[in-house]
Amino acid sequence: MKIANYEKMKSGDLVQVPRTQFAPMRRGWNGWLFSEAVVLRKARGKKSKRPMVIVEMRTPGGRNDYGTAERTFYADCVFQTNAAERAKQLMNEDGVTTKEEFYRFIQREDVTGCDWIKFLVDKGFLF
């Protein structure tokens, strides 16, 4: 994972942020789950003056759905992501080319785990 460049970051960018630590005995970011997030704004810490990023991140929800939460992270905990490109590849493999087809696709009984793609569609990164 590569840390996102704070200077080039702007509102509306897609990034990846840590969501849950599932294995505290591991070192570094190895024991974490990450979520896609949209940058809302950049800021500086009040006391530390460290660069911070305020994001709207995806949180787990129901089957093929998600919730969102506004969170603040230090800039060195915000990472670049290629989620939009990966989602486009997966959608092309399944023959989904429009937003309407995608919503019909996730209604099928055998389709699960599309909450992150739905987040990208709803935020305008796909289709």
C-alpha positions in Angstrom: 0.0 0.0 0.0 1.2 3.4 -0.8 0.4 6.5 1.3 -1.7 9.1 -0.6 0.1 12.3 -1.4 -1.4 14.9 1.0 -0.3 17.9 -1.1 -2.1 16.5 -4.3 -5.1 15.3 -2.5 -8.3 17.2 -3.1 -12.0 17.0 -2.1 -13.8 14.2 -3.9 -10.7 11.9 -4.3 -11.1 8.1 -3.7 -8.8 6.8 -1.0 -8.5 3.8 1.3 -8.5 4.0 5.1 -8.2 1.5 8.0 -11.5 0.3 9.3 -11.0 -2.5 11.8 -8.0 -4.1 13.5 -8.7 -7.8 13.5 -5.3 -9.1 14.7 -3.5 -6.7 17.1 -0.6 -9.1 17.5 0.5 -8.5 13.9 2.9 -5.7 12.9 2.1 -2.6 10.8 -1.0 -2.7 8.7 -1.0 -6.5 8.3 -3.8 -7.1 10.8 -6.3 -4.4 9.5 -9.3 -4.3 7.2 -9.6 -1.3 5.0 -12.5 0.6 3.4 -12.9 2.8 0.5 -13.5 6.5 1.3 -14.1 9.8 -0.4 -12.1 12.8 0.8 -14.3 15.6 2.1 -11.6 18.1 3.1 -8.0 18.4 4.4 -7.2 19.9 7.8 -4.4 20.4 10.4 -4.4 19.1 13.9 -5.1 21.8 16.5 -2.2 21.1 18.8 0.1 18.8 16.8 -0.4 20.7 13.5 -0.1 17.3 11.7 -1.9 17.0 8.4 -5.3 15.3 8.7 -7.9 14.2 6.2 -11.7 14.1 6.8 -13.4 11.4 4.8 -16.7 9.8 4.3 -15.9 6.1 4.6 -17.9 2.9 3.8 -18.9 0.8 6.8 -20.3 -2.7 6.7 -24.0 -2.9 6.2 -26.5 -5.6 5.1 -26.2 -7.9 2.1 -24.9 -5.9 -0.8 -25.5 -2.7 1.1 -23.4 -0.3 3.2 -23.4 2.5 5.7 -21.2 5.6 5.8 -19.4 7.4 8.5 -17.5 10.7 8.6 -14.1 10.1 10.1 -10.8 12.0 10.6 -7.5 10.3 9.9 -3.9 11.5 10.0 -2.6 11.9 6.5 -0.1 9.0 6.9 -3.0 6.6 7.5 -4.7 7.4 4.2 -3.7 5.2 1.2 -4.1 5.2 -2.5 -6.5 2.7 -4.0 -7.2 1.2 -7.4 -10.7 0.1 -6.3 -12.5 1.9 -9.2 -10.3 0.1 -11.9 -10.7 -3.3 -10.1 -14.5 -2.8 -9.9 -14.6 -1.9 -13.7 -12.7 -5.2 -14.4 -15.1 -7.2 -12.3 -18.2 -5.6 -13.8 -16.9 -6.2 -17.4 -16.3 -9.9 -16.5 -19.9 -10.2 -15.4 -21.3 -8.2 -18.4 -22.6 -5.2 -16.4 -22.3 -2.0 -18.4 -24.8 0.4 -16.9 -26.0 1.5 -13.4 -29.4 -0.1 -14.0 -27.8 -3.4 -14.9 -25.7 -3.3 -11.8 -28.7 -2.8 -9.5 -30.5 -5.7 -11.2 -27.3 -7.8 -10.9 -26.9 -7.3 -7.1 -30.5 -8.4 -6.6 -29.7 -11.9 -7.8 -29.6 -14.5 -5.1 -26.1 -15.8 -5.8 -24.4 -12.3 -5.7 -22.9 -11.1 -2.4 -20.0 -8.8 -1.4 -20.9 -6.0 -3.8 -21.2 -3.4 -1.1 -17.9 -1.7 -2.0 -18.8 -1.6 -5.7 -22.2 -0.1 -4.8 -20.4 2.6 -2.7 -18.3 3.5 -5.8 -21.4 3.5 -8.1 -23.4 5.7 -5.6 -20.5 8.2 -5.2 -20.1 8.5 -9.0 -16.8 6.7 -9.6 -18.3 4.0 -11.8 -20.8 4.3 -14.8 
